[in-house]
Amino acid sequence: MKKSLLIFAILIFLGRSSFAQFPAIEVYQKTSKTVVLIVAQTEGKNRMIGSGSIISHSGVIITNAHVIVDKSASRPYSNIRVYLKPDKVTGNLSQDLVNGYDAKIIVFDTNLDLAILKIENLPSVTEIIEHADPEGIKIGEEVVAIGHPEQGGLWTLTYGRISGEIENHENIQGKDVYQTDTSVNRGNSGGPLLDRRGYVVGINSNIARLGAGNLPITGVNFAIKSSVIKKWLEKQGMMIAYGKKPLHGEALVVKTENGEVKPKVEDKKPTEKQVPEILDDKKTAKVDEPQVIPKDKILTPKRPYNIDALFKEVEKEMEDLMKEMRGKIRK
């Protein structure tokens, strides 16, 4: 009888430990610096705001094609500006948009809705994002999105689950997507959908808002699967590897001398891993085991931004840069 109760207790412990509360705070702290704000515009009123993820130490970014291609003109936007996350997001655009860089388009695919950008004149970055092997991702897995949703804030986090999988979405061959109820809106496009490890399971691409008879649809959003991203990057000659950390770590228990069953405490020493990289970057980094934060409350305070004000701030920044360049030329 005692043996049966002991086995039952171990099984309960394993179940609770393997499917612990989603560590959203930890995921945000680990990955938000790899998420960028993309501001694309042409002369006139054609403009777009989106998100992207840094996938290379040399400043290569993956995003959606529709973020950097002007649909009305059927060509890329002429001016693309990328902003890195500041140490603290304040809601004051003049403070939040201090890390701006020009970016050039490397390649894009409007059918798959994928694009690669390269930040120009960027010092080497230390933090890049990793991708998840979709073979381990199941319907019902918890996920979060980080981006810049319209009527929301910059670098904000939203939470949900994988709702379903669709092959050849919109009748486009090879465009496999996840459906998710994670809240995304314009401004999230091109940003990452992340699992509990902070790995990219997909790129947030489009949303469903109106159904038959103009009935509103909510909670139906789509993200391009990481497998599609990986295959497409390989076609461009850019190789990435899936992250190796298990999605649900094995719970370890030990039996003490007096017969008690307790979780095994492991030394949290830095472990060495090969950073998945593309192009010619080959770096090895020391990383610490993630700290488990059991309670997730509100992660990002409400700091809504005004789109028109954001573009005015970007234009002002560009004018200041031009004045600075003219001054250097005169000297």
N, C-alpha and C positions, 0 to 999 in steps of 0.2 A: 504493500500500500504506500509506504513512504517513498519507495523507489518510483512508483507511478506519479506521485505528487511532485517529486523532484524533476522528472522528465517534463511534466506539464508546465512547471514553473520556468524551466529552461526554454521551452518552446514559446511561451508568452514573452519572455525576455528577448529572445531572438527576433520575434515579430515586431515588437515595439522598437527595438534598436535599429532594425533594418529599414523600417519605414518611419524614421523620426520626423519631427516637424520640419517643414521645408525651411532651410537656412537662408531666407531671403536677404537678411541684413548682410550676411557673409558674402553671398553671391554679388550683391551690389557693391560692396567694398572692394571685392576682388576684380570686378569686370568693368565698372562704370568708367574708369580711366581709359579703357580701350574703345569706348563708344564716342563717336564724334558727331558734331552738328555740321550738316552740309547745307550751305546756302548757294543756290544756283540762280543766275539771272542773266538777262540780256538787256541791251539798251531798250528802254521802254518799260512796259508793265509786266512782261513775261518773267515769271520767277517761281521758285520752288524751294521748299524747306524739307529736309529729310535727315536721316540718320545713317550711320555706317559703322563698321568695325575695323580696327587696325589688326591686320593679320601678318605683318612683317615688321621687324625692327627697323627697316629702312623706310617705313611710312607708307606701305601699300594698304589700301582700304577696299573692302568689299561693300557694295551697296546695291540698290535697285537701279536698273537702267532708267526707269521713269522719273527718278530723282534728278538725273543729270541730262535728260533728253527733253527738249521742248516739243511736246506733242503737237502743238498748234503749228509749229514751223517745221516739224519733221527733221530736226537737227539738234545737236547738243547745245546747251546753253554756253554762251561765250565766256562767262565769268563764273568760276566755281571757287568758292571760299570754304575752307574747312576749319572748324574750331575744336580745339582740345578742351576737355573738361578742366575748369579751374579747381584749385584746392577746395574752394567752398562756393557752392551755387547760392547766390544771394537774391536773385530776382531782379537785380539791377543790371540791365543789359551792358552798360559801360564797364562794369566789373566782370561780368560773366563772359564777355567776348574779348578777352585780352590775349588769348592764345590762338590767333588767327593765322592761317597760311593759305597761299594760293595752291591749287591742286590742278593737275592735268589728267585728262582721261586717257587711260591705257587701252582699254577695249570695252565694248558693251554688246549685249545681246538683248534686243527688245522682245524677242519671243520668250526667252527664259526669264526676262526682266532682271538681268544681272549686269553689273558693271564693276570695273576695277579703276580706282583712282590712285594717283601717286602724289603725296604731299611734297611740294618743292621747298628746298632749303630748310628741311627739318632736321634738327639734331637727332641722333640715334635714340629711339624710344626703347624703354626697357620692358614695357608691358604690352603683350599681344594676347589676342583671344584664341582659344582652342575650339575645335569642332568635335561634336559627338558622333559616334557611330550609330546610325539610325537602327541598326539591328537590335540594339539594346533599349530602344525607346518604345514604350507601349502606350496604347490609348489609356488615358487616365493619369499619366504622369503629370506631376505639377511642374509648371514652368513660369518664368517671368519675362517681361519685355522691358528693355531700357531704351528710351528715346525722348523725343520732343513733341508730344502730341499737341495738336492745335487746341487752343483754349485751355491747355494745361501748362506745365512748366518745362524747363530745360533739364535734361538728364533725370527724368522721372521714371519710376518703376511701377509696373502694373503686374497683377498676378492672375493666374488661371490654370487651366489644364489642357493637355492634348485631347481634342474632342474626336478626331478621326484622321484618316489618311486617304488621299485621293491621288491616283496615278493619272498622268497626262491631263492635268488640270486645264480647263478651258480648251480642251481638244488639242493641246500643244504637246507633241511627242517629247517625252523626257522631263516635262515640268511636273514633278511629283511634289505634293505639298502636304503639310499638316493643316488640319482645321483646328482652331483653338478658340476658347472663349476668353482668353487673355485680352483685356481691353487695349485696342490699338486704334489710332486715328491718324489723320494726315499729320505728318511730322515724325511718326514712328516708322514710315516706309524706309526700308534699307537697314533698319536696326536689328539687333539680335533677339531671338527668342531663346532663352537659356534654361538649362536644367539645373538640378540642385548642385552639380559640380561646378557650375559656371561655364559649361560647355555650350556652344551654339548648336541647337538642334535645328534651327531654321532662320531664314531672313524674313522678317515681316514684310509682306508684299502688297496685299490688297484686302479690302473689307467688303462685306455685303451689307447694304443699308436699306434697300427697297426691294420688296418682292412683288408678286402679281397684285394688280390693283393698287399699287403704290403703298402697300402695307409695310410699315417699318420692320426691319430685321435687326436684332441686336445679338451680340455675342457670337457672330459667325465671321471669323477672320482667318486669313490664310498666310502661311509662312512656307517659303521654298525650302525643301529638306536639305540637310547638310550633305547628303550623298550627291545631290544635284550640283551643289556648290563645288564639292571636291572634284567631280568628274569634269566640270566646266573649267575649273582652274587648271587641271592637268592638260586639257586641250590647248590652253594658253601657254603651256610650258612651265606652270607654277605648281610645285608639288607641296602638299600639306599632308600631315598624318593626323588620324583621329587621336584624341586624348586617351590615355590609358587608365585613368582612375576609374574604379568601378562605380556604377550609378548608385547602387545600394551596398555599402560596405558590409562585410561579414561581421556579425556581432560575436565577440570572443568572450567566453566565460571560463572561470577557473573555480576549482573546488578547493576550499581551504582545509586545513588539518582537522578542524572540528566539523567538517561536512557541509559548511555553508557554501552556497553558490554565489559568486560575485563576478562582476565584469572585469575582464583582464585590463590592467592599466599598462599602456605601452609608453615607452620613452618617446617624447616628441622631439626627436632630433631632426635636423635638416636632412632631407633626402635629395639625391641628385637625379635629375631627369633631363632627357633631351627635349629641348623646346621644339615643337613642330614649326618648321620655318619654310619659307619659300624663297625663290631666287637663289642668291649666293650666301644667304645668312646661315651660319652654323654656330649656334651658341649653346653652352651648357649653363644652367642656372641652378642655384641652391634655393630650394623652397621649403617653407615650414609646413607641417601638417596643419590643415585648417582648424580654426578654433570653432567649437560648436556653440552657437548662440541659441538657447532654447526658446526664447520668446521673441516673436516678431510683431511689433506694433506698427505704427505709421512710420514709413521709411523716409519719405520725402515730403517736406512741408508744401502746402499749396502755394506755388509761386507762378501764377499764370502770366504768360507773356503775350504781348500784342504783336501780331505778325507785321503790321505796317511799321510799328516802332522798331522792330528787330531789323527790318530792311533799311530803315533810316540810319540806324546805328552802324550797320555794315557799310553803307554808302559813305557815312561820315568818316569811318575808319579808313576806307580806301582813299578818300580825298586827302586825309592827313598823311597817308603814305606817299601819295603823289607829290605833295608839297615838300615832304622830306627828301624825296629823290631829286626833285628839281633843285633844292638847296645844295645837295651834294654835287650835282652836275655843275652848278655855277662856281662852286669852290674849286 
